[in-house]
Amino acid sequence: MAMDAAHAPLLIRRAQRDDVPAIVRLLAADDFGRGREDARSPLPDAYYAAFDAIQHDGCNELVVVEIGGQVAGTLHLTIIPYLTYQGGRRAQIEAVRVDERYRNQQVGRRLLEWAIARARERCCHLVQLTTDKRRRDAHRFYERLGFVASHEGMKLHLTPAPEA
Amino acid sequence: MAMDAAHAPLLIRRAQRDDVPAIVRLLAADDFGRGREDARSPLPDAYYAAFDAIQHDGCNELVVVEIGGQVAGTLHLTIIPYLTYQGGRRAQIEAVRVDERYRNQQVGRRLLEWAIARARERCCHLVQLTTDKRRRDAHRFYERLGFVASHEGMKLHLTPAPEA
């Protein structure tokens, strides 16, 4: 069913524990997320353990976009205090997903604008994110919001250490 | 004075409050840091406020490399819990600096190896960092450690909001 977010009230709010299955479905519906998430019911406990860790840490905010009572998008914001930039705080954005039924309706843009406003509110001087180099549409989306791809985003996946 | 770290004992430890001036000197001695830091004595209070915020947050670890009683390098590690990767934790590295007198003596490598080991100890499945695209030597350094430049690192600097 096609939905029209432009004409529905959109609410951005902190995620609650019972939003976790809907958020994981969004993560798993993603091209890159498909192979690494497990959205089957019941969800692996590790998702709830991570949710609890996020909720109990004042530096992390997991949010959802709600449209017509349904979770239509999600974003994770982390506030990090650094000594750099004369003791400046940064806001880092991760795990941005919008339900495909609500694509091209400015839902992502409104979610990012919310995150940027929240970063200001939390006294950050910089908002940062990394995005897979294969996600070319995402780069254009972030560039339109003012982001500059000035850095290499480098990742090292850890394999379990050999038994001692 | 040239120093030879290969023959001096090297200690990696959590930074203390009285290490802040030495850390800020390292940040300010950097080509990109020069214009954005203020290492003059007394240091701006904001550096100490940031240090206190870092020390009181269990997700952040600011460390120094000490050689012969001197601060010879620094690194900031942040542990972030996410729902992605089935509730996986990531370790993020930022603000890596080695005193130029100790360059090319494996001090940076030992600091990064420490951080990767610490990430495992804190149950992270991934270590990540961003590095300015102009720092070509740094890319090679991180690639030798196993990092892959799979992502764009995008930044948005916030200017103060207009007065309401």
Interface residues (C-beta under 8 A of the other chain):
Chain A: V20 I23 V24 L27 G33 R36 E37 D38 P44 A46 Y47 Y48 A49 A50 F51 A53 I54 D57 G58 C59 N60 L62 H76 T78 I80 P81 Y82 L83 T84 Y85 Q86 G87 G88 R89 Q92 E94 A95 I116 A119 R120 C124 H125 L126 V127 Q128 L129 T130 T131 D132 K133 H139 Y142 E143 L145 G146 F147 V148 A149 S150 H151 E152 G153 M154 K155 L156 H157 L158 A161
Chain B: V20 I23 V24 L27 G33 R36 E37 D38 P44 A46 Y47 Y48 A49 A50 F51 A53 I54 D57 G58 C59 N60 L62 H76 T78 I80 P81 Y82 L83 T84 Y85 Q86 G87 G88 R89 Q92 E94 A95 I116 A119 R120 C124 H125 L126 V127 Q128 L129 T130 T131 D132 K133 H139 Y142 E143 L145 G146 F147 V148 A149 S150 H151 E152 G153 M154 K155 L156 H157 L158 A161
